[in-house]
Amino acid sequence: MEKRTYYVAVNTGEIVDDPTITPWQYEIHATEDEAHQLRELFDQASRQSMDVAYRVARPFSGSGEDYDMHHYDNTLQEIYRIIYRLGNEKAKEHIQSTNMIEEIGKEYR
């Protein structure tokens, strides 16, 4: 499948093919399937962040909040792993310099 250039805004969860549509942080080169996978992860992270916000606003006994934060963190890690794998050199350098991926260098270089 042919790879195309996409522009990713992590803070809004947007993936676009026109860099003038919205502010973006990362340029990636991905197939439609890879871009779709990233979109699904952004949707998942959005749902998880809503769960975390709900738990913070309505605390209850138990470790549900920690559980939700753990899943949200894992999803964000996966998003950054995909961006690192598909990203241009500038994207990779930024992710490396900010230590966004905990295990960078072990399997993502």
C-alpha positions, 0 to 999 in steps of 0.5 A: 500500500502506498504511503502518504504524508500526514500531519499530526496534532497530538493535542487535538488528535487530528491527522490531516493531509494538508498542513494548512488546515490545522496546527500540527506537531509531527509529519509522518509517512503512513499508509491509509491503514497506519493512519487509521490505526493512529486515528483509532488510538486518538479516539481511544485516548479521548475516551480514556481521558474523559473517564479520568476526568469523570473519576477526578470529578467524582472520586470513589474508594478504590483504585479505578482512577489509577487504573484509568490513568494507566490505560490512558498513559499506555495509549499515549505511549503507543501513539508516540511509538507510532509517530516515532516509527512513521515520523520524519527525522524532525519528529523522531528527534523531537520525540527522542529529545523530550523522552516521550517514549519510555523505552525509546531505543530498545525497539523503536530505533 
